[in-house]
């Protein structure tokens, strides 16, 4: 009778403990030119420079400080209007990004709360388990022989003897599920935090692009303010000056064409992929080559010595070095020719040119790595709108000559597509 009471008492306590635990859980290949030919070409270039200097005097006499961008839209108002619209677009995108950042931060706060709630539930469950184990220890656990003597059937023996093992397995499973939930929530928080960092980086980029657009708008506005009453004179003089500029530029193009014969193919790298694209997203608006191949026609030019890449995210798009190298020259002739430009010698037989930049981010003599930011896309110089003019030269032909407006890079140019 006493043994039967022990079995009944143990069974009741086991059921009580179970209830307590479960109730709260929740290019081309030309001949190598002789040195005398290159010297002769350079003399021609020097002669042409003198002719161009004479053009400078004529331009000064015409008081043409109004020429802000020689190939851009004829109306300064239209240029300013375009920049205004771009700034409005940046402001809208900034507002959207700010909203996304705030939304992501709220999501992170929610995840932190859910993580804490789950951790609290796990701690509570652990406390209940500890309490249950103490109760079992304090009351003691009869051995299987003792239980068998007081049991009514074989099933009662197994239920009583293996109850603790089943309980332990169930508790481990429940704790494992809770811990897995915590791990998943932590991963969601990590992803959300990375998303927040990406959005903050985007906001910084948009802010820089907006600043650059505002700088160019201010520059155009100042010129308009100084020339508001002389718009007709500006248009007439600009037409004449553009003709002179094109004539001079045609001579340079002709000399560059001759310099191409000085290219030594043995010094050039072979195969595509030698250079990396200088922008994140590529949208080519003008390819390399003659009119018949590219459709390139611009105020008398019949050959395009590079490729033009339009921005996909507006003025201020980052421009990257197409390969490891050294900055061998740069220019800041913002109103003429290439505008602001950078030239990088890659020490593999190639020199790359990045032109019409809104801002230059490197210095002469600076070593750069492939992918390093060297400047930002703009519309400086002889440009009709924001874009990057990208040229590849054979390094043995590249040089910088002085024009009346500043330094001008020239050389034997190659088709960039052959190396990208």
Secondary structure as the mmCIF struct_conf table of DSSP 4:
data_model
#
loop_
_struct_conf.conf_type_id
_struct_conf.id
_struct_conf.beg_label_comp_id
_struct_conf.beg_label_asym_id
_struct_conf.beg_label_seq_id
_struct_conf.end_label_comp_id
_struct_conf.end_label_asym_id
_struct_conf.end_label_seq_id
HELX_RH_AL_P HELX_RH_AL_P1 UNK A 2 UNK A 22
BEND BEND1 UNK A 23 UNK A 24
HELX_LH_PP_P HELX_LH_PP_P1 UNK A 30 UNK A 34
HELX_RH_AL_P HELX_RH_AL_P2 UNK A 35 UNK A 61
TURN_TY1_P TURN_TY1_P1 UNK A 62 UNK A 63
TURN_TY1_P TURN_TY1_P2 UNK A 65 UNK A 66
BEND BEND2 UNK A 68 UNK A 68
TURN_TY1_P TURN_TY1_P3 UNK A 70 UNK A 71
BEND BEND3 UNK A 72 UNK A 72
BEND BEND4 UNK A 74 UNK A 74
HELX_RH_AL_P HELX_RH_AL_P3 UNK A 76 UNK A 139
HELX_RH_AL_P HELX_RH_AL_P4 UNK A 144 UNK A 150
BEND BEND5 UNK A 152 UNK A 153
HELX_RH_AL_P HELX_RH_AL_P5 UNK A 154 UNK A 161
BEND BEND6 UNK A 162 UNK A 162
HELX_RH_AL_P HELX_RH_AL_P6 UNK A 163 UNK A 227
HELX_RH_3T_P HELX_RH_3T_P1 UNK A 228 UNK A 230
HELX_RH_AL_P HELX_RH_AL_P7 UNK A 231 UNK A 259
HELX_RH_3T_P HELX_RH_3T_P2 UNK A 260 UNK A 262
HELX_RH_3T_P HELX_RH_3T_P3 UNK A 265 UNK A 267
BEND BEND7 UNK A 268 UNK A 268
BEND BEND8 UNK A 271 UNK A 271
TURN_TY1_P TURN_TY1_P4 UNK A 272 UNK A 273
BEND BEND9 UNK A 274 UNK A 275
BEND BEND10 UNK A 278 UNK A 281
STRN STRN1 UNK A 284 UNK A 286
BEND BEND11 UNK A 288 UNK A 288
STRN STRN2 UNK A 289 UNK A 290
HELX_RH_AL_P HELX_RH_AL_P8 UNK A 291 UNK A 294
STRN STRN3 UNK A 298 UNK A 298
TURN_TY1_P TURN_TY1_P5 UNK A 299 UNK A 300
STRN STRN4 UNK A 301 UNK A 301
STRN STRN5 UNK A 303 UNK A 304
BEND BEND12 UNK A 305 UNK A 306
STRN STRN6 UNK A 307 UNK A 310
BEND BEND13 UNK A 312 UNK A 313
TURN_TY1_P TURN_TY1_P6 UNK A 315 UNK A 316
STRN STRN7 UNK A 318 UNK A 320
BEND BEND14 UNK A 322 UNK A 324
STRN STRN8 UNK A 325 UNK A 333
TURN_TY1_P TURN_TY1_P7 UNK A 334 UNK A 335
BEND BEND15 UNK A 336 UNK A 336
TURN_TY1_P TURN_TY1_P8 UNK A 337 UNK A 338
STRN STRN9 UNK A 339 UNK A 345
BEND BEND16 UNK A 347 UNK A 349
STRN STRN10 UNK A 350 UNK A 360
TURN_TY1_P TURN_TY1_P9 UNK A 364 UNK A 365
STRN STRN11 UNK A 367 UNK A 368
TURN_TY1_P TURN_TY1_P10 UNK A 370 UNK A 371
STRN STRN12 UNK A 373 UNK A 377
STRN STRN13 UNK A 378 UNK A 378
BEND BEND17 UNK A 381 UNK A 382
BEND BEND18 UNK A 384 UNK A 386
STRN STRN14 UNK A 387 UNK A 394
HELX_RH_3T_P HELX_RH_3T_P4 UNK A 395 UNK A 397
STRN STRN15 UNK A 399 UNK A 403
TURN_TY1_P TURN_TY1_P11 UNK A 404 UNK A 405
STRN STRN16 UNK A 406 UNK A 410
STRN STRN17 UNK A 413 UNK A 414
HELX_RH_3T_P HELX_RH_3T_P5 UNK A 416 UNK A 418
TURN_TY1_P TURN_TY1_P12 UNK A 419 UNK A 419
#
